[in-house]
Every structure is written in structure tokens, then in C-alpha cells.
Amino acid sequence: MIHALTLILACQLAGELVARLSGLPVPGPVLGMALLFGLMLALPRVAATVQPTGEGILRHLSLLFVPAGVGVVGHLSSLGTHGPGLALALVLSTVLALGVGALVFVAVARAFGGGDSDA
């Protein structure tokens, strides 16, 4: 488990270094994840080593939300002051995201001939 966790963190560090040194507009952990994915494809032994540790991390992923909950509770007064604006922004951004997603879906369906031919 220690070897797998070290490999995961080393890939994240390598991705962070590449992102910062190259100036790419991609987060370092994403580059690190791509590196780890490439290593797992090239060397199946790496995949077998990392799998149990990755599954353990995913099983306890909900623990990562505890700090966010503590932060919200710590700033309840600010949340109360700005609550209506935050709620409005949340609702509007959700509606806009759904609308844009639907419009993109329709545009792609029309572009690739998936239109109303069956209707």
C-alpha cells in the first residue's frame, strides 16, 4: 500500500512540476493522473499494485467533504448575509447549464444527422 500511495503521489508531483514549468493551462494533478494512466497501460504490474489502494481511497472519498462542511459551518454568518444572492446564483447557473447542455445536444444531433428522421 505504501508503494502504491507513493507512486500516486509521485505522479501527482510530476504532473504539478510539468504544469508549472511548462505553463500549460492544465492542472498538475490532471497531468499526473494522465501519467499514472499511461504507466498503468504500459505496465500492467503498476495497475495491479495501485488498484487496491485506489479502491480504498474511493471507498472513503466522502471523508474529503468533511473539511468543506466545516468551512460552511464556520462561515454561517456570511452565508446568512449573502444567502439569497448565493441561492439565486446557484439556481440560475444550474438552469443555464442545463439549457446550454440541451442546446449543444440538439446542435450536435443535427450536425451528425440524428435529427427527427424517426419521429
Residue pairs with C-beta under 8 A, 6 or more apart in sequence:
1 52
1 53
1 56
3 49
4 49
4 50
4 52
4 53
4 54
5 53
7 36
7 39
7 46
7 49
7 50
8 36
8 50
8 53
8 54
11 32
11 33
11 35
11 36
11 39
12 28
12 29
12 32
12 33
13 32
14 31
14 32
14 35
15 27
15 28
15 29
15 30
15 31
15 32
15 33
15 34
15 35
16 28
16 29
16 31
16 32
17 28
18 24
18 28
18 31
19 26
19 27
19 28
19 31
20 28
24 31
36 46
36 50
39 46
40 46
40 47
40 50
41 47
72 79
79 86
108 114
109 115
